[in-house]
C-alpha cells in the first residue's frame, strides 16, 4: 500500500537528517521525498510517499510526530488530496523522430524545454497516473536522463468540505 | 540582563547553573579547553572520569538515582564518539541526559580537521534531540531547550555540540523567555472515556495482573501504583526497568516477568484475563511470542508515548498520558475490591514454581545476591552490568523502592554498571551503592577505579567472577551444542591486585560461608571496596524462556544439561 504523508517541520539545518534518519533507523521505505518552504519561511513542508502495511504506516506517523522539529503530520488520502510531480525527461530523438515526440508531448500537455542534435528534453507535471501514462507513451524512445521531483501534495479542500457536510 | 559581554564558555556554565546543575561528569580535551577554563573556579562539582564512556554512564546513573538530568562533557572527535554507547544506553531506557561536546571551529567543520567528528550526524538515532550550535546568539536558548527536552514527556538524552570558536566568542547575555517548541509535547492527560473503560474492565476482570515498567519510575507514580494495588488487590509483575515500583517482598509482588522472569509471574500473565500494562513497551525480552503472552486477556496499555501503543502488541484499551495523572484519576474512582480466589491461585503458582537454586557445592551467585538482599533489606541502591549477574540480581535481590535498581535494560550495555554506580553515589551520597558486575563487564570500564579512588566514592564493587562471558556461554551451551567460542576468558587479572594498584581495599570470597561476613565488611568500609566472588563457573540463569518463546515455554531445569 502506498501512502502520502505531509509533514510541516521547523525550517533549520539538520531537520531533513532527523526525518530521513528516522526512516533508516526503523527500516521504513521511502518512495519519494520532496521538501520546500511554505508560506511561512520558518516552516518547511516535506511530502513523503511511503509503502507498507497499515501497522507500519501508523508507526511511521507516530514516530514522526515524536520528532522535536515536526510541527504537524498529516496523512493525505489519495481521494482527498491533490498530488503533483514534475518530470524532466531527455530522450534520444534525432531529426527524423522529433515530430513524433512533439506530437505525443502536445497530446499530454508536456512542454518541450530543449532540443539538441540527438536529443529532446520534455517537461511535464501531473499526478501519478498522468506521469505513468506519458512515460508509457514515450516507451519506444531511449531515455538519456530522467529526473523526478517526487510527489508534492495538499489536501483537496473542496472534497473535504463535501465529505464533512455529508456527515 | 547584564550589560557586560560574556564568552560562550561562560554562558554555557551559567546556563548549566541556571538549569539547576550541581554535578558534571567529564573529560577534558582540546576543543573544550575554554569550557574547562571557566569550570576551574565555577560553583559546580566536576567529576573527572578516566574515559568519556565512564562520564556518560556516570551521568546516566546519577540521573536514574536522583530523577534529575545527568550532565556530561567531552571534547570533539574521539571524545565525542566515546559518548555514543552511553547516549544509546540512556536513549533506550528513557534517561534524561544533557551531553555537551566540543567541536572544531565553525570554519573548519567539514574539512576533516584534527579531532573532528560529525557527532551531530552520528548521534541523531541515539538521542531524543541534538544540536550543533553555529551562532553564539543561539547558545543560551539551545541549552535551555536541551534541559527542557531531556526531562519532559518521555525523557531522553540530548546532545549539544559546540564549536571551539563559539566557546571563545563574546556576546551580551539576554534574558530568555520560556521554551517555545511548536508541535512538541502535546501531552495526553488520560482521556475520560478511556478511564471509564479501564474502570469497567477492572471491575469485570477475574484474573487481572499488573505489568509495570520503567514508566512508573520516570513518572514518579510508585505511590499511586501502591495505592491502586492496595485498593484493587491485583498482583503485580515488573520489568527489569520497573524493579522497586512496588516492594518485591510483598505477597502481591510476582517479581520480574519475561525471558528470565519468575515462572509464577509468567504463568500468572498467561492465565490472566486482564493485563494492566503501565509504562512498558512489550519488549522482546518480556514478550517473546505475542500470541502466547496472555491469550485469554484483554490488554490495557498506559503510556506517555503514543508511539508505544500498538508498536508490538495490539491492545484493547490504550490510554496516553502521564502515568501519575492517570493513576490518580483511577484511584479516585476505583472501588475497593476483593479477589480471594485469584490471589489464592497466584499463591499456588508461587508455591508450586518457586525460585530455587542448588545450594550445595561451589559458591552460587544466587546465594550471594540473596544474602545481600537479606542484609540490606532491599533498601540500598544496586547497579548492575549486563549478563548473568544482572539477571541473578534481578531475580534474587528484592528491591523495595524505585530508583534503587539501576541497570542497562534496553541497550544491554556491558561496562555500564560500575560507572553508573559512581554517578549514583555522587547523586545520592546518603545511600549505600553496590555495583554488581561480572568479570567480563567490569573490564569494560575498569579504569574508573581511579575515579572512585580520587573522590573516595563509597562504591562497593561485587564481581561475580566465573571466568566466562557467562550469558553468551549459557546460550552456547543451550543452543550451540556447548561450543564455547571465545567466551572463556582464559586470562583474567587478579582483581584484588588490580584494586590494590588503585589503593582500593578488596576481599576475595571463594566459599559460601564467607559471603555474609564479606558483604558486612564491604558495606562498613568507608570509601570504595572491591569484592571478588569466585562463583560456580557454569551456573546458568534459570528460569529461561528461549528467544521467541511463549510465556509458559520454559527450558526444563536439568533436562538440557545434566
Interface residues (C-beta under 8 A of the other chain):
Chain A: X8 X10 X13 X14 X17 X18 X21 X24 X25 X55 X58 X59 X62 X63 X65 X66 X68 X69 X70 X71 X72
Chain B: X120 X121 X124 X125 X128 X129 X132 X149 X181 X182 X183 X184 X305 X306 X307 X309 X310 X311
